[in-house]
Amino acid sequence: MIDAPKAPQRGRHTVARHGALKSPHPLGQLAKILAICLSVVLVSGIGVAAYLAYDLTATFTADAVELEGQEAPPPNIGEIEGGVNLFLAGTDACEPEYAQYFGKRCTGPDAGGELNDVNMLVHISDAPRRVTVISFPRDLMMPIPSCTNEEGNTTSAMSKQPLNSTFSVGGLSCAAKAISDLSGQDIQYAASVTWGGVIEITNAIGGVDVCLAHGIRDPYTGLNLTAGTHNIAGLDALQFLRTRHGVGDGSDLGRISNQQQYMSRLARKLVSEEVLTNPTLLLKLARTAIENIDPSTSLTNPLTLVQIALALKNVPFDEIVFIQYPTLTDSANPNHVVPNEDAADQLWAALAANQPLQLTGKAGVNDGVVVAEPTAPPVEPTTPPATEATPGATTAPTEQPIALPSEISGSTAAQETCSNGNLR
């Protein structure tokens, strides 16, 4: 049985806008947006870290959200211990200073609501450190747990509703709780960012170079890009991340693949000389990220940001994996999807084993992206000189990769993908 959602509070509306509707939706890149401010605190040095701690903490904590039913991580100094999970949501709030860009979404009957149309779980493993970013479709039909909303009222659990309704029901905490229940993962940290926040953060980054195998023309977002490489920032970056009709088969699943291309290229830019050797840019990026991200209370201590950054800083690109949560078509509505529980169970088991992940599915599900040809031949690893074995020494066992089922689509930050635009 599908339950009717409880009436949202304070003018919010639970509106399930699915793939067949012709209204704009947010992107949310985001998987690495939180890591931006984390890494900035680390690489900017003690002076910047101290400034961030004292000057920016008040801003970052103002809208902090308690995570309901989640275990709080223990405080410590140094690299964060064990594996942790961060939930990141991109929401479609129609903030007055940006509403002009989004047409009917911010002037029509849905304008009063706020939906979490981008939902990502960032899993940072225990040693050896690996990062897995799992994107959940906004139209994923799933159980929604009972939550405590902003007014302190308890909402009713629902057996089947779209994931992107959870923000209207109970805010960031409710969205995180729903993903925690679905995945069986404890979520220690969470954060959300709005359309306007994405515009400001991508401006602060100075743009990201994205690749288009074919051009994009999307009348719903107003995005028009030719084939080739483009540096995009601000509103253009947001519209690139939001576009659905402009890539692949026009579905939300194709859009997720396109967003993952952006995240992969963003990760590479963040560790480039262009960023790491520019203290002015780092400080601007830190301030902008902190001013535009609403965190859980567990994420408001600057020391926590340093701890997470220490865990992330040496993860190689081929161990940063972007995955789409596996789904099946909903028999009740072909524009919705439901969990592919068998494939998902294999994913969670692989994360628990903390072995390298082998992707056997396509990099671009629903034709959202294509894998680019390498621009340079791969660098062969240097063979170390032979050494005599130390008596009594043991050789560390070689880690065996775990092959994920082909129903799980994804790519790594080491791969180059290009948007498969609709101008073919």
Secondary structure in CASP SS format (residue, H / E / C, confidence):
PFRMAT SS
TARGET T0000
AUTHOR 0000-0000-0000
METHOD secondary structure of the structure
MODEL  1
M C 1.00
I C 1.00
D C 1.00
A C 1.00
P C 1.00
K C 1.00
A C 1.00
P C 1.00
Q C 1.00
R C 1.00
G C 1.00
R C 1.00
H C 1.00
T C 1.00
V C 1.00
A C 1.00
R C 1.00
H C 1.00
G C 1.00
A C 1.00
L C 1.00
K C 1.00
S C 1.00
P C 1.00
H C 1.00
P C 1.00
L C 1.00
G C 1.00
Q C 1.00
L C 1.00
A C 1.00
K C 1.00
I H 1.00
L H 1.00
A H 1.00
I H 1.00
C H 1.00
L H 1.00
S H 1.00
V H 1.00
V H 1.00
L H 1.00
V H 1.00
S C 1.00
G H 1.00
I H 1.00
G H 1.00
V H 1.00
A H 1.00
A H 1.00
Y H 1.00
L H 1.00
A H 1.00
Y H 1.00
D H 1.00
L H 1.00
T H 1.00
A H 1.00
T H 1.00
F H 1.00
T H 1.00
A C 1.00
D C 1.00
A C 1.00
V E 1.00
E C 1.00
L C 1.00
E C 1.00
G C 1.00
Q C 1.00
E C 1.00
A C 1.00
P C 1.00
P C 1.00
P C 1.00
N C 1.00
I C 1.00
G C 1.00
E C 1.00
I C 1.00
E C 1.00
G C 1.00
G C 1.00
V E 1.00
N E 1.00
L E 1.00
F E 1.00
L E 1.00
A E 1.00
G E 1.00
T E 1.00
D C 1.00
A C 1.00
C C 1.00
E C 1.00
P C 1.00
E C 1.00
Y C 1.00
A H 1.00
Q H 1.00
Y H 1.00
F H 1.00
G H 1.00
K H 1.00
R H 1.00
C H 1.00
T C 1.00
G C 1.00
P C 1.00
D C 1.00
A C 1.00
G C 1.00
G C 1.00
E C 1.00
L C 1.00
N E 1.00
D E 1.00
V E 1.00
N E 1.00
M E 1.00
L E 1.00
V E 1.00
H E 1.00
I E 1.00
S C 1.00
D C 1.00
A C 1.00
P C 1.00
R C 1.00
R C 1.00
V E 1.00
T E 1.00
V E 1.00
I E 1.00
S E 1.00
F E 1.00
P C 1.00
R C 1.00
D C 1.00
L E 1.00
M E 1.00
M E 1.00
P E 1.00
I E 1.00
P C 1.00
S C 1.00
C C 1.00
T E 1.00
N C 1.00
E C 1.00
E C 1.00
G C 1.00
N C 1.00
T E 1.00
T C 1.00
S C 1.00
A C 1.00
M E 1.00
S E 1.00
K E 1.00
Q E 1.00
P E 1.00
L H 1.00
N H 1.00
S H 1.00
T H 1.00
F H 1.00
S H 1.00
V H 1.00
G H 1.00
G H 1.00
L H 1.00
S H 1.00
C H 1.00
A H 1.00
A H 1.00
K H 1.00
A H 1.00
I H 1.00
S H 1.00
D H 1.00
L H 1.00
S H 1.00
G C 1.00
Q C 1.00
D C 1.00
I C 1.00
Q C 1.00
Y E 1.00
A E 1.00
A E 1.00
S E 1.00
V E 1.00
T E 1.00
W H 1.00
G H 1.00
G H 1.00
V H 1.00
I H 1.00
E H 1.00
I H 1.00
T H 1.00
N H 1.00
A H 1.00
I H 1.00
G C 1.00
G C 1.00
V E 1.00
D E 1.00
V E 1.00
C E 1.00
L E 1.00
A E 1.00
H E 1.00
G E 1.00
I E 1.00
R E 1.00
D E 1.00
P C 1.00
Y C 1.00
T C 1.00
G C 1.00
L E 1.00
N E 1.00
L E 1.00
T C 1.00
A C 1.00
G E 1.00
T E 1.00
H E 1.00
N E 1.00
I E 1.00
A C 1.00
G H 1.00
L H 1.00
D H 1.00
A H 1.00
L H 1.00
Q H 1.00
F H 1.00
L H 1.00
R H 1.00
T C 1.00
R C 1.00
H C 1.00
G C 1.00
V E 1.00
G C 1.00
D C 1.00
G C 1.00
S C 1.00
D H 1.00
L H 1.00
G H 1.00
R H 1.00
I H 1.00
S H 1.00
N H 1.00
Q H 1.00
Q H 1.00
Q H 1.00
Y H 1.00
M H 1.00
S H 1.00
R H 1.00
L H 1.00
A H 1.00
R H 1.00
K H 1.00
L H 1.00
V C 1.00
S C 1.00
E H 1.00
E H 1.00
V H 1.00
L H 1.00
T C 1.00
N C 1.00
P H 1.00
T H 1.00
L H 1.00
L H 1.00
L H 1.00
K H 1.00
L H 1.00
A H 1.00
R H 1.00
T H 1.00
A H 1.00
I H 1.00
E H 1.00
N H 1.00
I C 1.00
D E 1.00
P E 1.00
S E 1.00
T H 1.00
S H 1.00
L H 1.00
T C 1.00
N C 1.00
P H 1.00
L H 1.00
T H 1.00
L H 1.00
V H 1.00
Q H 1.00
I H 1.00
A H 1.00
L H 1.00
A H 1.00
L H 1.00
K C 1.00
N C 1.00
V C 1.00
P C 1.00
F H 1.00
D H 1.00
E H 1.00
I E 1.00
V E 1.00
F E 1.00
I E 1.00
Q E 1.00
Y C 1.00
P C 1.00
T E 1.00
L E 1.00
T E 1.00
D E 1.00
S C 1.00
A C 1.00
N E 1.00
P E 1.00
N E 1.00
H E 1.00
V E 1.00
V E 1.00
P E 1.00
N C 1.00
E H 1.00
D H 1.00
A H 1.00
A H 1.00
D H 1.00
Q H 1.00
L H 1.00
W H 1.00
A H 1.00
A H 1.00
L H 1.00
A H 1.00
A H 1.00
N C 1.00
Q C 1.00
P C 1.00
L E 1.00
Q E 1.00
L C 1.00
T C 1.00
G C 1.00
K C 1.00
A C 1.00
G C 1.00
V H 1.00
N H 1.00
D H 1.00
G C 1.00
V E 1.00
V E 1.00
V E 1.00
A C 1.00
E C 1.00
P C 1.00
T C 1.00
A C 1.00
P C 1.00
P C 1.00
V C 1.00
E C 1.00
P C 1.00
T C 1.00
T C 1.00
P C 1.00
P C 1.00
A C 1.00
T C 1.00
E C 1.00
A C 1.00
T C 1.00
P C 1.00
G C 1.00
A C 1.00
T C 1.00
T C 1.00
A C 1.00
P C 1.00
T C 1.00
E C 1.00
Q C 1.00
P C 1.00
I E 1.00
A E 1.00
L C 1.00
P C 1.00
S C 1.00
E C 1.00
I C 1.00
S C 1.00
G E 1.00
S E 1.00
T E 1.00
A C 1.00
A C 1.00
Q C 1.00
E C 1.00
T E 1.00
C E 1.00
S E 1.00
N E 1.00
G E 1.00
N C 1.00
L E 1.00
R C 1.00
END
